[in-house]
Amino acid sequence: MISNNSEEMARNKLVLLYIIKYSPDEYTNATLTEFLLEKTYMNYFLIQQYLSELVEQNLLELTGNEDKFYSILPKGEEILEYFQNKIPETVKAELSDDFNLQLEANITDTQIVAEYYPKEKDEQYTVNLKLVENEDILFSLYLDVGSEKQAKFISEKWKDNPQSIYQNIISLFLEE
């Protein structure tokens, strides 16, 4: 017969695996400990013990250069998938709500705008490429091109890869 203490330990380890796998945020030891202490799922010493054991058992690993973040390993994912039903539904629902709040906090309202319109004379078009974040224009570039085909091509390129194009343009200006 499994003791209640063993069941609690297994459930707590599964909760740790669940958080690390499904949270949109990455956790260092400090941030994960703080998150769990706020939830009152377990005390500080148990958190540290379970995290250490999960790393030793090759279910979790610490990755990163300066800040070490926990990530779940394939063996940990397998165990979580198999035993996830041992985590109480109330805990999963509460964590799911927290993860949704984390996602909302991480999302910034970024818009990639590419518009073009014909100029009054000739067959030229003006292309406007914009990067807008939280209603602030971070980048805007107007280009005159010789055809609608070119305008459409430039607009599509901008929408497909705005970050790279933006970085290339900025680096051109910053070259010494």
FIKOLVO-193305 format. One record per residue: x, y, z of N, C-alpha, C, CB in turn; residue number from 1. Coordinates in Angstrom, 2 decimals, padded with zeros to 5 digits. Glycine has a CB too. Layout:
N
X,Y,Z,X,Y,Z,X,Y,Z,X,Y,Z,NUM;
...
***
This chain:
176
000.84,-001.19,000.00,000.00,000.00,000.00,000.89,001.25,000.00,-000.96,000.00,001.23,1;
000.53,002.21,-000.83,001.28,003.45,-000.93,000.83,004.38,000.18,001.08,004.12,-002.33,2;
001.78,004.93,000.90,001.42,005.85,001.99,000.95,007.17,001.41,002.61,006.07,002.94,3;
000.21,007.88,002.21,-000.30,009.18,001.80,000.85,010.14,001.51,-001.22,009.77,002.89,4;
001.95,010.04,002.26,003.11,010.89,002.07,003.74,010.64,000.70,004.13,010.65,003.18,5;
003.82,009.38,000.27,004.37,009.05,-001.06,003.48,009.58,-002.17,004.54,007.52,-001.21,6;
002.18,009.48,-001.96,001.24,010.01,-002.96,001.37,011.53,-003.08,-000.21,009.63,-002.59,7;
001.51,012.19,-001.92,001.66,013.64,-001.93,002.96,014.06,-002.62,001.62,014.20,-000.49,8;
004.04,013.33,-002.35,005.32,013.62,-002.98,005.21,013.45,-004.50,006.44,012.70,-002.40,9;
004.61,012.35,-004.93,004.45,012.10,-006.37,003.60,013.19,-007.02,003.83,010.72,-006.62,10;
002.50,013.56,-006.35,001.62,014.60,-006.89,002.37,015.93,-007.00,000.36,014.78,-006.00,11;
003.14,016.28,-005.98,003.89,017.54,-006.00,004.92,017.55,-007.11,004.57,017.78,-004.66,12;
005.59,016.44,-007.33,006.56,016.37,-008.43,005.84,016.49,-009.78,007.36,015.04,-008.37,13;
004.67,015.88,-009.90,003.90,016.01,-011.14,003.46,017.45,-011.36,002.66,015.08,-011.10,14;
003.10,018.14,-010.29,002.72,019.56,-010.39,003.90,020.38,-010.91,002.25,020.11,-009.01,15;
005.09,020.09,-010.40,006.29,020.79,-010.89,006.51,020.53,-012.37,007.53,020.37,-010.08,16;
006.41,019.28,-012.78,006.57,018.94,-014.20,005.51,019.65,-015.04,006.49,017.41,-014.41,17;
004.28,019.66,-014.54,003.15,020.28,-015.25,003.40,021.78,-015.45,001.84,020.06,-014.47,18;
003.83,022.45,-014.40,004.07,023.89,-014.48,005.17,024.19,-015.50,004.47,024.46,-013.09,19;
006.25,023.44,-015.43,007.38,023.71,-016.32,007.03,023.39,-017.76,008.61,022.90,-015.89,20;
006.22,022.37,-017.97,005.85,022.03,-019.35,004.84,023.02,-019.95,005.28,020.60,-019.40,21;
003.83,023.40,-019.19,002.72,024.14,-019.77,002.75,025.65,-019.55,001.46,023.61,-019.22,22;
003.58,026.14,-018.67,003.63,027.58,-018.44,004.25,028.29,-019.64,004.42,027.90,-017.16,23;
003.70,029.43,-020.03,004.30,030.19,-021.13,005.59,030.90,-020.69,003.30,031.22,-021.67,24;
005.79,031.01,-019.38,007.00,031.65,-018.86,008.05,030.60,-018.56,006.68,032.47,-017.59,25;
009.31,031.03,-018.59,010.39,030.17,-018.16,010.66,030.47,-016.69,011.68,030.38,-019.03,26;
011.04,029.44,-015.95,011.26,029.61,-014.52,012.69,029.31,-014.11,010.32,028.75,-013.74,27;
013.28,030.23,-013.35,014.52,029.95,-012.64,014.09,029.30,-011.32,015.40,031.26,-012.41,28;
015.06,028.86,-010.55,014.72,028.29,-009.25,013.99,029.32,-008.41,015.98,027.81,-008.53,29;
014.48,030.55,-008.41,013.88,031.61,-007.59,012.45,031.94,-008.03,014.74,032.86,-007.64,30;
012.24,032.09,-009.35,010.90,032.48,-009.82,009.89,031.34,-009.64,010.96,032.89,-011.29,31;
010.34,030.11,-009.83,009.44,028.97,-009.64,009.10,028.82,-008.16,010.09,027.67,-010.18,32;
010.09,028.98,-007.30,009.85,028.89,-005.85,008.86,029.95,-005.42,011.17,029.03,-005.07,33;
009.05,031.18,-005.88,008.14,032.27,-005.53,006.72,031.97,-006.00,008.62,033.59,-006.15,34;
006.59,031.49,-007.24,005.28,031.15,-007.80,004.59,030.10,-006.94,005.43,030.65,-009.25,35;
005.32,029.05,-006.57,004.74,027.97,-005.79,004.41,028.37,-004.36,005.67,026.78,-005.78,36;
005.24,029.20,-003.77,004.97,029.66,-002.40,003.71,030.53,-002.37,006.17,030.45,-001.84,37;
003.49,031.32,-003.41,002.26,032.12,-003.50,001.04,031.22,-003.59,002.31,033.06,-004.71,38;
001.20,030.09,-004.24,000.10,029.14,-004.41,-000.14,028.31,-003.15,000.37,028.22,-005.59,39;
000.84,028.25,-002.29,000.83,027.43,-001.08,000.64,025.94,-001.37,-000.25,027.91,-000.14,40;
001.16,025.49,-002.50,001.08,024.07,-002.83,002.05,023.24,-001.98,001.38,023.85,-004.32,41;
003.21,023.81,-001.69,004.22,023.12,-000.89,005.15,024.16,-000.28,005.03,022.10,-001.75,42;
005.91,023.74,000.72,006.80,024.69,001.37,008.15,024.77,000.65,007.02,024.29,002.84,43;
008.94,025.74,001.05,010.22,026.02,000.40,011.12,024.79,000.34,010.94,027.14,001.12,44;
011.25,024.09,001.45,012.18,022.96,001.52,011.74,021.81,000.62,012.31,022.48,002.95,45;
010.44,021.57,000.56,009.94,020.51,-000.33,010.16,020.90,-001.80,008.44,020.25,-000.07,46;
009.93,022.16,-002.13,010.15,022.62,-003.51,011.59,022.34,-003.92,009.82,024.13,-003.65,47;
012.53,022.73,-003.06,013.94,022.54,-003.38,014.30,021.06,-003.49,014.82,023.21,-002.33,48;
013.77,020.26,-002.57,014.04,018.82,-002.60,013.51,018.19,-003.88,013.42,018.14,-001.37,49;
012.26,018.50,-004.22,011.64,017.88,-005.40,012.32,018.34,-006.69,010.15,018.22,-005.45,50;
012.66,019.61,-006.78,013.36,020.09,-007.97,014.71,019.39,-008.13,013.56,021.61,-007.91,51;
015.43,019.27,-007.05,016.72,018.59,-007.07,016.56,017.14,-007.51,017.39,018.66,-005.69,52;
015.58,016.46,-006.96,015.34,015.06,-007.32,014.92,014.92,-008.79,014.26,014.46,-006.41,53;
014.08,015.83,-009.27,013.64,015.76,-010.67,014.82,015.97,-011.62,012.56,016.81,-010.95,54;
015.75,016.84,-011.26,016.95,017.04,-012.07,017.83,015.79,-012.02,017.75,018.29,-011.59,55;
018.04,015.24,-010.82,018.86,014.03,-010.66,018.27,012.84,-011.43,018.98,013.66,-009.18,56;
016.94,012.78,-011.51,016.27,011.67,-012.20,016.14,011.91,-013.71,014.88,011.45,-011.59,57;
016.76,012.98,-014.20,016.72,013.34,-015.62,015.31,013.55,-016.15,017.41,012.28,-016.43,58;
014.47,014.16,-015.31,013.13,014.54,-015.74,013.07,016.03,-016.07,012.10,014.19,-014.64,59;
013.95,016.78,-015.40,014.11,018.21,-015.66,015.58,018.50,-015.85,013.51,019.07,-014.49,60;
015.85,019.64,-016.50,017.23,020.12,-016.57,017.23,021.62,-016.44,017.91,019.68,-017.90,61;
018.38,022.14,-016.04,018.58,023.58,-015.97,019.35,023.99,-017.22,019.35,024.00,-014.67,62;
018.81,024.95,-017.97,019.44,025.39,-019.21,019.63,026.90,-019.17,018.61,024.97,-020.44,63;
020.52,027.39,-019.99,020.76,028.82,-020.09,022.17,029.16,-019.65,019.75,029.59,-019.26,64;
022.59,030.35,-020.00,023.94,030.79,-019.67,024.00,031.43,-018.30,024.45,031.76,-020.72,65;
023.51,032.65,-018.18,023.58,033.35,-016.90,022.45,032.90,-015.98,023.51,034.87,-017.11,66;
021.22,033.11,-016.42,020.06,032.64,-015.66,019.76,031.22,-016.09,018.82,033.57,-015.87,67;
019.68,030.32,-015.15,019.39,028.92,-015.44,017.88,028.71,-015.32,020.17,027.96,-014.48,68;
017.27,028.25,-016.40,015.84,028.00,-016.44,015.59,026.50,-016.47,015.19,028.69,-017.66,69;
014.49,026.09,-015.82,014.12,024.68,-015.85,013.42,024.37,-017.17,013.20,024.33,-014.66,70;
013.74,023.22,-017.73,012.99,022.72,-018.87,012.77,021.23,-018.67,013.74,023.00,-020.23,71;
011.67,020.76,-019.20,011.30,019.36,-019.02,012.00,018.52,-020.08,009.77,019.18,-019.08,72;
012.49,017.38,-019.68,013.16,016.45,-020.60,012.14,015.42,-021.10,014.36,015.74,-019.89,73;
012.47,014.72,-022.20,011.52,013.75,-022.75,011.01,012.72,-021.73,012.16,013.02,-023.90,74;
011.88,012.24,-020.89,011.46,011.28,-019.86,010.44,011.92,-018.91,012.70,010.76,-019.06,75;
010.65,013.19,-018.58,009.71,013.92,-017.73,008.36,014.11,-018.42,010.28,015.26,-017.34,76;
008.40,014.39,-019.72,007.15,014.54,-020.48,006.38,013.23,-020.52,007.44,015.02,-021.91,77;
007.09,012.12,-020.70,006.46,010.80,-020.72,005.75,010.51,-019.41,007.49,009.71,-021.00,78;
006.45,010.74,-018.32,005.88,010.48,-016.99,004.68,011.38,-016.76,006.93,010.69,-015.89,79;
004.81,012.66,-017.11,003.71,013.60,-016.92,002.50,013.16,-017.73,004.14,015.02,-017.31,80;
002.72,012.79,-018.98,001.61,012.36,-019.83,000.89,011.15,-019.24,002.11,012.03,-021.24,81;
001.66,010.23,-018.71,001.09,008.99,-018.18,000.36,009.22,-016.86,002.18,007.96,-017.99,82;
000.89,010.09,-016.00,000.33,010.26,-014.66,-000.36,011.60,-014.43,001.41,010.09,-013.65,83;
-000.59,012.36,-015.47,-001.18,013.69,-015.33,-002.53,013.65,-014.63,-001.34,014.34,-016.70,84;
-003.24,012.55,-014.76,-004.56,012.42,-014.12,-004.46,012.38,-012.59,-005.26,011.16,-014.63,85;
-003.27,012.24,-012.04,-003.07,012.23,-010.59,-003.05,013.65,-010.02,-001.77,011.51,-010.23,86;
-002.91,014.64,-010.89,-002.95,016.04,-010.44,-004.42,016.42,-010.32,-002.18,017.01,-011.44,87;
-004.84,016.94,-009.18,-006.25,017.32,-009.01,-006.69,018.33,-010.08,-006.47,017.90,-007.61,88;
-007.91,018.15,-010.56,-008.46,019.03,-011.59,-008.51,020.48,-011.12,-009.86,018.57,-012.00,89;
-008.74,020.69,-009.83,-008.78,022.06,-009.31,-007.42,022.74,-009.45,-009.23,022.07,-007.83,90;
-006.35,021.98,-009.22,-004.99,022.52,-009.35,-004.71,022.83,-010.82,-003.93,021.52,-008.78,91;
-005.07,021.91,-011.72,-004.84,022.14,-013.16,-005.64,023.35,-013.64,-005.22,020.89,-013.98,92;
-006.87,023.50,-013.17,-007.69,024.64,-013.59,-007.09,025.95,-013.08,-009.12,024.48,-013.07,93;
-006.63,025.94,-011.83,-006.01,027.15,-011.27,-004.74,027.51,-012.03,-005.70,026.95,-009.76,94;
-003.93,026.51,-012.33,-002.69,026.76,-013.09,-003.01,027.23,-014.50,-001.83,025.49,-013.14,95;
-004.01,026.65,-015.11,-004.41,027.06,-016.46,-004.82,028.54,-016.47,-005.57,026.16,-016.97,96;
-005.55,028.96,-015.46,-005.94,030.37,-015.35,-004.70,031.25,-015.22,-006.88,030.59,-014.14,97;
-003.75,030.81,-014.38,-002.51,031.57,-014.22,-001.73,031.65,-015.52,-001.63,030.95,-013.13,98;
-001.67,030.54,-016.26,-000.93,030.52,-017.53,-001.58,031.46,-018.54,-000.86,029.09,-018.09,99;
-002.91,031.50,-018.56,-003.60,032.42,-019.47,-003.29,033.88,-019.12,-005.12,032.18,-019.42,100;
-003.23,034.18,-017.83,-002.87,035.54,-017.40,-001.43,035.87,-017.80,-003.04,035.70,-015.88,101;
-000.53,034.88,-017.67,000.86,035.09,-018.08,000.93,035.37,-019.58,001.72,033.86,-017.72,102;
000.16,034.61,-020.37,000.15,034.83,-021.81,-000.33,036.23,-022.16,-000.74,033.79,-022.50,103;
-001.41,036.65,-021.51,-001.95,037.99,-021.78,-000.93,039.07,-021.42,-003.25,038.21,-020.99,104;
-000.21,038.86,-020.33,000.80,039.84,-019.91,001.97,039.87,-020.88,001.30,039.52,-018.51,105;
002.27,038.73,-021.50,003.40,038.64,-022.42,003.09,039.19,-023.81,003.86,037.21,-022.53,106;
001.82,039.26,-024.13,001.43,039.70,-025.47,001.41,041.22,-025.53,000.05,039.12,-025.87,107;
002.13,041.75,-026.46,002.03,043.18,-026.72,001.26,043.34,-028.02,003.45,043.88,-026.78,108;
000.56,044.39,-028.11,-000.24,044.63,-029.30,000.67,045.15,-030.40,-001.40,045.63,-029.01,109;
001.25,044.22,-031.17,002.17,044.59,-032.24,001.48,044.38,-033.58,003.49,043.78,-032.15,110;
001.58,045.37,-034.41,000.99,045.28,-035.74,002.08,045.50,-036.79,-000.15,046.31,-035.91,111;
002.04,044.66,-037.80,002.92,044.79,-038.95,002.03,045.31,-040.08,003.64,043.41,-039.32,112;
002.31,046.52,-040.52,001.47,047.15,-041.54,002.27,047.29,-042.83,000.95,048.54,-041.06,113;
001.65,046.88,-043.92,002.24,047.07,-045.25,001.09,047.49,-046.16,002.97,045.76,-045.79,114;
001.17,048.71,-046.64,000.12,049.20,-047.53,000.77,049.88,-048.72,-000.84,050.17,-046.78,115;
000.06,049.85,-049.83,000.57,050.53,-051.01,-000.60,051.13,-051.78,001.39,049.56,-051.91,116;
-000.26,052.18,-052.50,-001.29,052.87,-053.28,-000.63,053.54,-054.48,-002.04,053.92,-052.41,117;
-001.39,053.73,-055.55,-000.82,054.33,-056.76,-000.57,055.82,-056.56,-001.75,054.11,-057.97,118;
000.51,056.28,-057.19,000.79,057.71,-057.19,-000.07,058.35,-058.27,002.32,058.01,-057.42,119;
-000.23,059.65,-058.22,-001.09,060.33,-059.17,-000.58,060.30,-060.59,-001.28,061.74,-058.74,120;
000.74,060.40,-060.75,001.25,060.38,-062.13,002.10,059.14,-062.34,002.07,061.66,-062.43,121;
002.33,058.83,-063.56,003.08,057.64,-063.96,002.34,056.39,-063.50,004.51,057.68,-063.39,122;
003.04,055.29,-063.53,002.47,054.04,-063.05,003.16,053.62,-061.75,002.59,052.94,-064.11,123;
003.65,054.59,-061.02,004.37,054.30,-059.80,003.42,054.09,-058.62,005.34,055.42,-059.48,124;
003.96,053.40,-057.60,003.21,053.13,-056.38,004.05,053.56,-055.19,002.82,051.64,-056.27,125;
003.36,053.98,-054.14,004.03,054.28,-052.88,003.71,053.14,-051.92,003.56,055.67,-052.30,126;
004.76,052.63,-051.29,004.62,051.56,-050.31,004.94,052.15,-048.94,005.56,050.35,-050.64,127;
004.09,051.85,-047.97,004.35,052.27,-046.59,004.46,051.02,-045.72,003.22,053.23,-046.06,128;
005.63,050.86,-045.11,005.89,049.74,-044.21,005.95,050.30,-042.79,007.22,048.97,-044.59,129;
005.17,049.70,-041.89,005.14,050.21,-040.52,005.22,049.07,-039.52,003.87,051.03,-040.28,130;
005.81,049.39,-038.38,005.83,048.52,-037.22,005.22,049.32,-036.09,007.30,048.00,-036.87,131;
004.07,048.87,-035.59,003.33,049.61,-034.57,003.20,048.72,-033.34,001.92,050.06,-035.10,132;
003.56,049.26,-032.18,003.44,048.50,-030.94,002.69,049.34,-029.92,004.84,048.08,-030.38,133;
001.60,048.78,-029.44,000.74,049.49,-028.48,000.41,050.90,-028.96,001.42,049.56,-027.10,134;
000.03,051.02,-030.20,-000.38,052.25,-030.86,000.75,053.25,-031.08,-001.46,052.90,-030.07,135;
001.98,052.90,-030.74,003.13,053.76,-031.02,003.82,053.26,-032.29,004.12,053.78,-029.81,136;
004.10,054.17,-033.20,004.80,053.79,-034.42,006.29,053.69,-034.11,004.53,054.82,-035.58,137;
006.81,052.47,-034.18,008.23,052.25,-033.92,009.07,052.45,-035.17,008.46,050.85,-033.37,138;
008.45,052.20,-036.32,009.18,052.24,-037.57,008.18,052.53,-038.68,009.96,050.90,-037.84,139;
008.57,053.41,-039.60,007.74,053.70,-040.76,008.67,054.06,-041.91,006.72,054.84,-040.48,140;
008.42,053.45,-043.04,009.26,053.68,-044.21,008.36,053.79,-045.44,010.30,052.54,-044.39,141;
008.55,054.86,-046.19,007.82,055.06,-047.44,008.79,054.82,-048.60,007.20,056.50,-047.53,142;
008.34,054.06,-049.58,009.16,053.78,-050.77,008.32,054.04,-052.01,009.68,052.31,-050.76,143;
008.94,054.59,-053.01,008.28,054.71,-054.32,008.85,053.60,-055.20,008.51,056.13,-054.97,144;
007.95,052.84,-055.82,008.38,051.75,-056.70,007.70,051.89,-058.05,008.04,050.37,-056.06,145;
008.26,051.16,-059.04,007.83,051.34,-060.42,006.58,050.60,-060.85,008.91,050.95,-061.30,146;
006.08,049.65,-060.05,004.90,048.91,-060.48,004.12,048.37,-059.29,005.30,047.76,-061.42,147;
002.90,047.99,-059.55,002.06,047.39,-058.51,002.64,046.04,-058.09,000.61,047.22,-059.00,148;
003.22,045.32,-059.05,003.83,044.02,-058.75,004.97,044.18,-057.72,004.38,043.36,-060.06,149;
005.81,045.20,-057.91,006.89,045.46,-056.96,006.33,045.87,-055.60,007.83,046.54,-057.50,150;
005.31,046.69,-055.61,004.70,047.14,-054.35,004.12,045.96,-053.58,003.59,048.18,-054.64,151;
003.45,045.07,-054.29,002.87,043.89,-053.66,003.97,042.97,-053.12,001.99,043.12,-054.66,152;
005.04,042.79,-053.88,006.15,041.93,-053.47,006.81,042.47,-052.20,007.18,041.83,-054.60,153;
007.08,043.76,-052.17,007.71,044.39,-051.00,006.80,044.27,-049.77,008.04,045.88,-051.29,154;
005.52,044.49,-049.97,004.56,044.39,-048.86,004.53,042.97,-048.28,003.17,044.79,-049.33,155;
004.54,041.98,-049.15,004.52,040.59,-048.69,005.81,040.23,-047.96,004.31,039.64,-049.88,156;
006.94,040.69,-048.49,008.24,040.43,-047.85,008.25,041.02,-046.44,009.40,041.02,-048.69,157;
007.75,042.25,-046.32,007.71,042.92,-045.02,006.84,042.13,-044.03,007.18,044.35,-045.17,158;
005.68,041.68,-044.47,004.79,040.94,-043.59,005.37,039.58,-043.21,003.43,040.76,-044.26,159;
006.14,038.97,-044.10,006.73,037.65,-043.83,007.89,037.71,-042.84,007.20,037.02,-045.12,160;
008.66,038.81,-042.86,009.86,038.84,-042.04,010.21,040.25,-041.58,011.03,038.25,-042.83,161;
009.31,040.90,-040.84,009.56,042.30,-040.46,010.75,042.48,-039.52,008.33,042.86,-039.80,162;
010.95,041.54,-038.60,012.02,041.69,-037.63,013.40,041.72,-038.31,011.97,040.56,-036.61,163;
013.62,040.79,-039.22,014.91,040.72,-039.91,015.13,041.95,-040.78,014.98,039.45,-040.77,164;
014.11,042.36,-041.51,014.23,043.53,-042.38,014.49,044.78,-041.54,012.94,043.72,-043.23,165;
013.75,044.93,-040.45,013.94,046.08,-039.56,015.37,046.10,-039.02,012.93,046.03,-038.39,166;
015.86,044.95,-038.54,017.22,044.89,-037.99,018.26,045.21,-039.06,017.50,043.49,-037.40,167;
018.07,044.74,-040.28,019.01,045.04,-041.36,019.04,046.53,-041.68,018.63,044.25,-042.62,168;
017.88,047.16,-041.71,017.83,048.59,-042.00,018.52,049.38,-040.88,016.36,049.07,-042.17,169;
018.22,049.04,-039.64,018.83,049.74,-038.51,020.36,049.53,-038.52,018.23,049.23,-037.17,170;
020.81,048.32,-038.80,022.25,048.07,-038.81,022.94,048.84,-039.92,022.53,046.57,-038.96,171;
022.25,049.08,-041.05,022.82,049.92,-042.12,023.10,051.33,-041.62,021.87,049.97,-043.34,172;
022.19,051.86,-040.84,022.36,053.20,-040.31,023.42,053.28,-039.22,021.06,053.70,-039.80,173;
023.58,052.20,-038.49,024.50,052.21,-037.35,025.91,051.77,-037.68,023.97,051.34,-036.28,174;
026.14,051.33,-038.91,027.48,050.93,-039.32,028.41,052.14,-039.28,027.46,050.30,-040.75,175;
029.64,051.88,-038.84,030.61,052.99,-038.78,031.53,052.95,-039.95,031.41,052.94,-037.49,176;
***
